[in-house]
Amino acid sequence: MNADPEVREHLGDLLTREQSDASVARFQAEFDQRGYGWWAVEVQATGEFIGFAGLDQVDDGMPFTGVEIGWRLARSAWGRGYATEAARAGLAFGFETLELPEILAVTTAANLRSRAVMRRIGMTRDPADDFDDPTVPEGPLRRNVLYRIARGVRV
């Protein structure tokens, strides 16, 4: 999945198997430490792994702080509602279990598919919150949009 150019289109460089495995190990360590993080996403009927979704602390150096929701799915899983379903589960966990006051979502300005999921789960965007990601070099992946949803908002 991390070696697929279409999956990585809005994320940056392709990852090698070793880099991808290191990411998973980091995700697991963070999950164990905090009690939340990235979950594997599987097709319920078959158990097929199709990606991951969940909650994560906003990276240091961003112009905002908080907890963000995200998802990454294999291309074969696109357009089937899995990202929306996983995102709704993440919101429920964040608001009901972690009792977060707000959850954020970030993507590149050009990532229309993820932005559509953000709107479907009730998130809203204020263009004044859009920002240039300081960790990304100049180019099409630098401009990002920030979506938010507060606890208690019903979709």
N, C-alpha and C positions, 0 to 999 in steps of 0.2 A: 504494500500500500504506500509506504513512504518512498518507494522507488518509481511510483507512477507519476509521470509528469502532469497529468490532468489533476490528480489528487493534490499534488504539491503546487499547482499553479499560483495560488494565493499565499503560499507559505514559504517560498524560497527554494533553496537548492534541494535536489534529491538527496536522500540519505542512503548510505551503504547499509548492509545488513548489520554491521557492527555498531554503527551510529544509531540505528533503529532499536537494536537490542539494548543499548546503553540508555536510550530514552525510556524504554519500558522499565528498566531497573530503577531509574530515577523516579518515575511515576510511582512505582511500588513503594519505594522508600518514603516518598512524601506522603503517600496514602497511609502507610503504617504510622508515620509520625503525627499526622493531623487527624486521621480518622475520616478523611474524605479526599477525593481526587478524581482520577480518571477510571471509569469502569469500562470493561470490555463490553461491546455491543454484539449480540448474537441474534440470529433469526430464531425465534422461539420454536418454530415447528421442526427445525433441523439441527439447531445448535451451531450452525455455521458462523464463524467469527467474521464480522463485517466492518469492524472499526472500534472506535472508542468515543466516549462522551463523559462529561462530568463537570466538576467544579475545581477551580484552582485559584490560588492567590495571584493577584495581578503582579506581574514582574516588577522588580525594583527599577527605578528610573523612568517609569511611565508618569505622565502628568496627572494621574489620579491613583487612588488606592481602592482596594476592596477585593471582592471575590467575583471571578468571572466564570461564566458557563461557556462550554465549547463542545465541539464534536468534530470528528474526522471519520469519514466512511469510505470504504472501497467504492470504486466507480460502479461496480455491479449492483450496489445498494442504493444508488442515487435515484431520486424520483419516486420512492416507494413509501415515504412518510416516516422512515426510521429516524431521521435526524430530529424531526418534530417530536416524535414519541419519546426519544431519549432526552431531548431538551426539557420536555414537560416533566419527566421523572426527575431530572436534575433540579429543576425549579422547586418541585414538591419537597425534595430532600433538603434543599437549601433553606427553604422557608419554614417547613414543618419540623424538621429534625434539628437543623443547625440554628434555626430562628434568626437567620440573617435579615437585616432590615432592607437590603437591596442586593440585587445581583446584576452584574454588568456583562456585556458581550462586546467583543472587539473583532473586527475583520478589516481587510483592505477595502477601500472605497469601491473597487471594481468587483468584489465578490457578491454578486447579486443573489446567488442561491442561498448563501448563509444569511444575508440580510433579509431575505424572504422568510426564512425560518424564524429569525428574531422577531419579525412583525407578527408571524402566526402565533407565537407563544406570548404575545402581548407586550413585547418590549417596544420602547419608543426611543427616538433619536432627536437630540437637539444639535443642529449643525454647528453650533458654537463649541460643542465638545469634540468635534473632529480634530485630529492631530496628526503630526508627522511622527512616526515611530522612530525614536532616537537610536534604536539598535539596527535599523535597516538603512542601507546605503541609498543615495538618491536613485529614484526610479519608480516604476509603477506600483511597487509593494510598500512604498514608504507612507503614503497617505492612508490613514485609517479612520474608521467611523466607530463611534461608541454608542451603544444602545444600553438602556437601563430598564429595570422593572423593580418596583417597590413591593414589599410584602403586603398582602391584602388586595392587590390588583387582581381582578377576576377577568379571565379571558373567555 
